[in-house]
Amino acid sequence: MTAAPGDPGARRRPDLADQTVVVIGASAGIGLETARQVRARGGQVVLVGRNPERLQQVALELHPVGTAAFDATDTDRLKQFFQDLPGPVDHVMVTAGGPFYLPLESMDLADARRAFDERLAMTLAVALYSRDKVRAGGTLLFIGGTGGRRPGVGMTVMSAVTAALPALTANLALELAPIRVNLIAAGFVDTPLSASLLGDQLDARREELRATLPIRRVVVPADVAALAVHIMCNDALTGGTYDVDGGQQLLSH
């Protein structure tokens, strides 16, 4: 017999009340908005960011149970951070890291290797060093992208990372079970990072997306954060890659 909606016997999905979420990359953009939504849902947050001043301002708003300022690509520092956590946490979300766009003809191999290695090493380091701190049924949640799925000039390293992350996520979900591991693949999101990459082309890009995306608006950090919170709360989700791009992949160019 299946319980009807609203039936007290129906299984309820957990909310975030009394849960603790570590947000790595919390001082701006998707990470900041996710931390806000976690707090709105009754959860506690531990905030990690590279910029101490921005992190301090965010802490004044969100009243976290802890903060740490360091570069998450420093895997030794990541290890120390998780060792120093005073108790277990329920979820870890990683938004740190940016894209690497460079044509092969002007590519420096050392820079390309660093970009590739740092992203995958950071993901593996979080998995390795958090596994004794995350409660069973909790989540490791990583942010990737959809743009690298389409080949193009300057996309060599980005495409390789884009292809690697879903496979890495699926394997980690098996190795870390019953901790859940998932990946959000975002298209263009209107964040400070996007603004820094596009510069004076930002407004034109926004207008183009508003005119062409099926949703007729630009994806914003709150859209990605809402998906992140859903994945944290839905304990049937693991090993998956979840796209949030407003239909950008459906376009022909």
ChimeraX attribute file (.defattr): number of C-alpha atoms within 10 A of each C-alpha:
attribute: neighborCount
match mode: 1-to-1
recipient: residues
	/A:1	3
	/A:2	7
	/A:3	10
	/A:4	9
	/A:5	10
	/A:6	9
	/A:7	10
	/A:8	9
	/A:9	10
	/A:10	11
	/A:11	10
	/A:12	11
	/A:13	11
	/A:14	12
	/A:15	16
	/A:16	22
	/A:17	13
	/A:18	10
	/A:19	19
	/A:20	24
	/A:21	27
	/A:22	25
	/A:23	26
	/A:24	29
	/A:25	26
	/A:26	30
	/A:27	26
	/A:28	21
	/A:29	21
	/A:30	29
	/A:31	28
	/A:32	24
	/A:33	20
	/A:34	27
	/A:35	30
	/A:36	20
	/A:37	18
	/A:38	26
	/A:39	20
	/A:40	13
	/A:41	15
	/A:42	14
	/A:43	19
	/A:44	25
	/A:45	27
	/A:46	22
	/A:47	27
	/A:48	25
	/A:49	26
	/A:50	18
	/A:51	16
	/A:52	15
	/A:53	12
	/A:54	14
	/A:55	21
	/A:56	17
	/A:57	11
	/A:58	21
	/A:59	19
	/A:60	9
	/A:61	9
	/A:62	18
	/A:63	15
	/A:64	19
	/A:65	13
	/A:66	14
	/A:67	21
	/A:68	16
	/A:69	19
	/A:70	17
	/A:71	17
	/A:72	26
	/A:73	20
	/A:74	13
	/A:75	18
	/A:76	11
	/A:77	14
	/A:78	21
	/A:79	16
	/A:80	11
	/A:81	17
	/A:82	19
	/A:83	14
	/A:84	9
	/A:85	13
	/A:86	9
	/A:87	11
	/A:88	15
	/A:89	22
	/A:90	22
	/A:91	28
	/A:92	24
	/A:93	26
	/A:94	23
	/A:95	22
	/A:96	24
	/A:97	17
	/A:98	13
	/A:99	19
	/A:100	16
	/A:101	17
	/A:102	17
	/A:103	13
	/A:104	14
	/A:105	8
	/A:106	8
	/A:107	12
	/A:108	11
	/A:109	10
	/A:110	8
	/A:111	12
	/A:112	18
	/A:113	11
	/A:114	11
	/A:115	20
	/A:116	16
	/A:117	14
	/A:118	17
	/A:119	20
	/A:120	15
	/A:121	15
	/A:122	19
	/A:123	24
	/A:124	16
	/A:125	20
	/A:126	21
	/A:127	21
	/A:128	15
	/A:129	18
	/A:130	22
	/A:131	17
	/A:132	15
	/A:133	18
	/A:134	25
	/A:135	16
	/A:136	16
	/A:137	20
	/A:138	25
	/A:139	29
	/A:140	30
	/A:141	26
	/A:142	23
	/A:143	22
	/A:144	27
	/A:145	25
	/A:146	20
	/A:147	20
	/A:148	21
	/A:149	15
	/A:150	11
	/A:151	11
	/A:152	12
	/A:153	10
	/A:154	17
	/A:155	21
	/A:156	18
	/A:157	19
	/A:158	25
	/A:159	20
	/A:160	13
	/A:161	22
	/A:162	21
	/A:163	15
	/A:164	13
	/A:165	23
	/A:166	21
	/A:167	13
	/A:168	17
	/A:169	25
	/A:170	18
	/A:171	13
	/A:172	22
	/A:173	21
	/A:174	14
	/A:175	13
	/A:176	17
	/A:177	16
	/A:178	15
	/A:179	22
	/A:180	29
	/A:181	32
	/A:182	27
	/A:183	26
	/A:184	24
	/A:185	20
	/A:186	21
	/A:187	21
	/A:188	19
	/A:189	23
	/A:190	18
	/A:191	14
	/A:192	12
	/A:193	15
	/A:194	14
	/A:195	14
	/A:196	10
	/A:197	12
	/A:198	13
	/A:199	10
	/A:200	10
	/A:201	10
	/A:202	15
	/A:203	12
	/A:204	11
	/A:205	15
	/A:206	16
	/A:207	13
	/A:208	14
	/A:209	19
	/A:210	15
	/A:211	13
	/A:212	15
	/A:213	18
	/A:214	14
	/A:215	14
	/A:216	14
	/A:217	15
	/A:218	23
	/A:219	24
	/A:220	17
	/A:221	19
	/A:222	19
	/A:223	18
	/A:224	25
	/A:225	22
	/A:226	15
	/A:227	16
	/A:228	24
	/A:229	20
	/A:230	16
	/A:231	24
	/A:232	28
	/A:233	18
	/A:234	16
	/A:235	15
	/A:236	10
	/A:237	17
	/A:238	25
	/A:239	20
	/A:240	17
	/A:241	22
	/A:242	18
	/A:243	18
	/A:244	20
	/A:245	24
	/A:246	22
	/A:247	15
	/A:248	21
	/A:249	16
	/A:250	10
	/A:251	9
	/A:252	5
	/A:253	6
